[in-house]
Amino acid sequence: MRNTLVLNASYEPLTTVSLQRAVVLVLQDKAVVEQAHPLRTVRGTGITVPVPRVIRLQRYVRVPFRQQAPWSRRGVLARDQHLCAYCGRRATTVDHLQPRSRGGEDSWLNTVAACAEDNQHKADRTPEQAGMNLLRRPFVPTPQATLMLALGLRDSEARELADWLPAVPAA
């Protein structure tokens, strides 16, 4: 099951949480359900809660401004849609363009998703040294794009959510 989007009290996207955490926040009156799955519910002893897709915190949480999303292996795989940057097949690993053993860093611009076979073939070399071409260049995703990727939204779902968010009245 996908994660639940958490909005600040001002309707700004903050993060994603597990279904269990979202239900706990709702039951503790720390959040309200803004959008629920139309056909699914979570049942407990004497209570039924709709499965939340989007929840909004009751109190505003001050968050420091971030221009760049933090790097993570999971983030790289999501950014590259789990497709190998060398052959286009399903990617399960992250490859460093400039190998870490040669001073390469864990950064958005130095890493790409790769299938295990291509990652092993490239080994401790740069793509040029290994004679391997990239199908697409790595890029730094925005924090908002990272949030949508974390939700696992397809393009149409992300557009639907993006259309929905500004339409919500400001608190």
ChimeraX attribute file (.defattr): number of C-alpha atoms within 10 A of each C-alpha:
attribute: neighborCount
match mode: 1-to-1
recipient: residues
	/A:1	6
	/A:2	13
	/A:3	20
	/A:4	24
	/A:5	24
	/A:6	24
	/A:7	23
	/A:8	19
	/A:9	19
	/A:10	16
	/A:11	19
	/A:12	14
	/A:13	19
	/A:14	18
	/A:15	18
	/A:16	21
	/A:17	18
	/A:18	13
	/A:19	18
	/A:20	13
	/A:21	13
	/A:22	26
	/A:23	22
	/A:24	13
	/A:25	18
	/A:26	18
	/A:27	13
	/A:28	10
	/A:29	11
	/A:30	14
	/A:31	22
	/A:32	21
	/A:33	19
	/A:34	16
	/A:35	17
	/A:36	16
	/A:37	11
	/A:38	10
	/A:39	7
	/A:40	11
	/A:41	13
	/A:42	13
	/A:43	11
	/A:44	8
	/A:45	5
	/A:46	5
	/A:47	8
	/A:48	10
	/A:49	15
	/A:50	16
	/A:51	21
	/A:52	25
	/A:53	20
	/A:54	22
	/A:55	27
	/A:56	25
	/A:57	21
	/A:58	16
	/A:59	11
	/A:60	13
	/A:61	12
	/A:62	7
	/A:63	8
	/A:64	6
	/A:65	6
	/A:66	9
	/A:67	10
	/A:68	13
	/A:69	16
	/A:70	14
	/A:71	16
	/A:72	14
	/A:73	17
	/A:74	15
	/A:75	20
	/A:76	27
	/A:77	22
	/A:78	18
	/A:79	22
	/A:80	20
	/A:81	15
	/A:82	22
	/A:83	21
	/A:84	27
	/A:85	26
	/A:86	20
	/A:87	16
	/A:88	16
	/A:89	13
	/A:90	16
	/A:91	24
	/A:92	17
	/A:93	20
	/A:94	22
	/A:95	29
	/A:96	25
	/A:97	20
	/A:98	18
	/A:99	19
	/A:100	13
	/A:101	10
	/A:102	10
	/A:103	8
	/A:104	13
	/A:105	15
	/A:106	17
	/A:107	17
	/A:108	21
	/A:109	16
	/A:110	17
	/A:111	25
	/A:112	28
	/A:113	29
	/A:114	27
	/A:115	21
	/A:116	16
	/A:117	14
	/A:118	18
	/A:119	19
	/A:120	11
	/A:121	12
	/A:122	21
	/A:123	14
	/A:124	18
	/A:125	16
	/A:126	16
	/A:127	19
	/A:128	11
	/A:129	9
	/A:130	12
	/A:131	9
	/A:132	15
	/A:133	12
	/A:134	15
	/A:135	12
	/A:136	12
	/A:137	12
	/A:138	19
	/A:139	15
	/A:140	16
	/A:141	19
	/A:142	14
	/A:143	17
	/A:144	15
	/A:145	14
	/A:146	21
	/A:147	19
	/A:148	24
	/A:149	22
	/A:150	20
	/A:151	20
	/A:152	16
	/A:153	16
	/A:154	11
	/A:155	11
	/A:156	9
	/A:157	13
	/A:158	16
	/A:159	13
	/A:160	12
	/A:161	16
	/A:162	12
	/A:163	11
	/A:164	11
	/A:165	14
	/A:166	11
	/A:167	9
	/A:168	11
	/A:169	8
	/A:170	9
	/A:171	6
